[in-house]
């Protein structure tokens, strides 16, 4: 939707839909709550949702990788490592986690 009238029409549709959902909620009563609905169908909103999903997945992966900086995670994986090797492995895990968070390296 590139022209202004189409965007205005779609915005009006979304407002109408939100009103209908609010009205349904009133009729449903307190025992029912709406769940997250579909994304708005505009190029801008879909792009923002994709970027948010990518950020969330990167953070999820980064947190998992960063957890390997803890000795409790490293020792079972590297039982024969020296303290210096464990320290290096922990630093590497944190470095990888940061790269995932920032999108560096690919």
PEPEJO-V693395 format. One record per run of one state. SS is the DSSP state (H for helix, E for strand, C for the rest). FROM is the first residue (numbers start at 0). LEN is the number of residues. If there is no record, write none. Layout:
SS:FROM:LEN  SS:FROM:LEN
This chain:
C:0:3  H:3:25  C:28:14  H:42:27  C:69:1  H:70:7  C:77:5  H:82:20  C:102:4
